[in-house]
Amino acid sequence: MRINKLYAVFVLCITVSIASAQDKPLTITLGNIKTELKNSALNLGIQYLVSLDSAYKEQDLLFPGKKSLFQISPEFNIQTGTSDAFSAIDVKITGVALLFQTVKIDGVITPDTKKLFHAFPLSAGIETNNNFDYVNAIFEVGYVPWYQAVFMSKVPAWLKKTKIGIFLQGGYKFNLNITDSVNKSGGDADQSNENTDKGILRTKGSFGINTQELINLPFIKIGLAGDANGWYDILNKTTYFNLEGKLRFFVGKNRYFDFVYQKGSGAPNFNKGDQYGINLTVGF
């Protein structure tokens, strides 16, 4: 049907926009870092995130409506390393409802890409550290405005390289009693005020920027990327934050070196330490 073809084209146009979508669903990062305790350590990151164009190929995962789309996909993000490196394991199922205005083109109703879109992520999953000292069962709802469309001429080009979102997270922190988490130190320590065998209730704000290839030289391409996240722990009346900046050197298709600085580990440890080093990332 013609309308289905239009939806397919539309989905392909928003590949890199919704809820931190990326060019490749699977990325693997390996690097050498300096930890909070000034130790040299290896850092490993694995991320799997299905973008909407990939999900469209599976008809049972993408549900188009007259003024909406709904996509369901698995997602996981793993950060680990040796010594006292920051660690986090986040595994979840995410559904994204996308609402938009429509316009008639040649008599056919299609999404109006000149106007603001509204994405509402809905997720359920678990988060823990690499020692599995505990498991947080987390349910999350959020709002992510989409303003990156090519035809949104009123939005500055630099602003289209950013993303923002607000979220509400709730759940329960289970104590697994597997390892001794009390004596952990440096970036390996759990510094959250969330107690085991208790409920979790947080708000979260997120901001990210990725310039892609900002500087194009004959022999190399350079860009900048960064993320800032803040949480408010409603039950314990505490705030947490995480900052990460990257100076990126592109060394081939879907391959790049990053000089990275990270302040705060983010969920679930909410460690306040610093970590910096150099990583190689490859997308598959």
PyMOL commands that set and color helices and strands:
alter all, ss='L'
color gray80, all
select helices_A, chain A and resi 2-13+18-20+52-56+159-161+186-188
alter helices_A, ss='H'
color red, helices_A
select strands_A, chain A and resi 26-34+40-49+62-64+68-81+88-99+102-105+108-111+117-128+134-146+162-175+198-210+215-216+221-233+238-252+255-263+274-283
alter strands_A, ss='S'
color yellow, strands_A
deselect
rebuild
show_as cartoon
